[in-house]
């Protein structure tokens, strides 16, 4: 028979733990501890404490902030989980000196940081700058769309919400009358009665909630005074489309320095589009650089790269106003790039992809027409057809030609397409527009090389925050609080860079 060492759960052990020894150099908790104790200024936050003469002593905001930063670095965002970590995890216990903040204290602290988060972010940025982690040569901007703590089912224009409310009221009336009928029916059980009662109360609450929202809010107006969808739970968030479908969420922006991917400014907004974000981001970034001792002209002449979602007249005007050396391509940039000519050959062939390219059509300059492979003619339909900032001449074949054509399956995009259309770009048309000037600039080979930096500068930042820090949705509600949450993650990202590339962690 094998022999084992005996064990007894009733035995007692006395363990001596030095909290200070747990915060070892070269770790995230060590850098957070040093930053909070020596660099960050909490005087702004301390003003909100009103217990100088009366009331219970509060937990020091430094203790709370250290634990919140460490929690965010480990993908823990919920206040209850942070509270639990302070009771169970030795690193959190060490950082909080054995104090166990309640989850409501943590939640109130984070929610109350709306005015103080930016000065703290700037202090961390100052440390990054003093450690030589900023190059100031090339900046990349991008946005990350994440779901908010609100359901898109509670979204709609005021008319849509009124319809939703009247549907709920109708259902409520029906249920109440059924309820009365079944009350008279003696065979109905108590369980049925309770279930219907709960259903009625729930519907009543929902209907009252919509009415309260409609009474206390105004419709949100978007571009060209068109009404945008409101959301009853979090009216600052918006419906936005992502590669994974439509979400109710926020668009978190980050402007990142090239050298070590330090975030120089971050903000979250309820705008799904990136086409007018640049001005606000540059204002914030300039304020941050001024706060850490640089001039307001810090970004003048610096390179800025952003993807084609930022290619808009509004953003390009900001580029001019801020004197940036910007590289923001339009969304046909890759199509014009000869290196991407054969990119479709590895894609599975679908019916919409096998249609005839332009080289199968013959142009006749005398008649200004194209002849298709079946011998039919495509005649000029629109002289100036502007699509995404590029002007095309559009040619079309007659429907009668294409309807009986044997080459339909190879020429037309889908079975339902009734005729073939050709869009011929007019090169460098109207080079005076900002968009065209940018297109001419980005098409130069040397510009392509600069633009290529973007993917290595800003994308790893979002990869780190999403995958390693596990931010997959905002848990707070309202623009100001979501901004706090996003800046906390940006700050943690920068602190990690100080740990990995600075001298503070050793
Ligand atoms: S589908 Fe129309 S455009 Fe295409 S080859 Fe046939 S007739 Fe010509």
Boltz pocket constraint, residues with backbone or C-beta under 6 A from the ligand:
constraints:
  - pocket:
      binder: B
      contacts: [[A, 372], [A, 373], [A, 374], [A, 375], [A, 376], [A, 397], [A, 398], [A, 401], [A, 402], [A, 405], [A, 406], [A, 407], [A, 408], [A, 411], [A, 412], [A, 419], [A, 420]]
      max_distance: 6.0
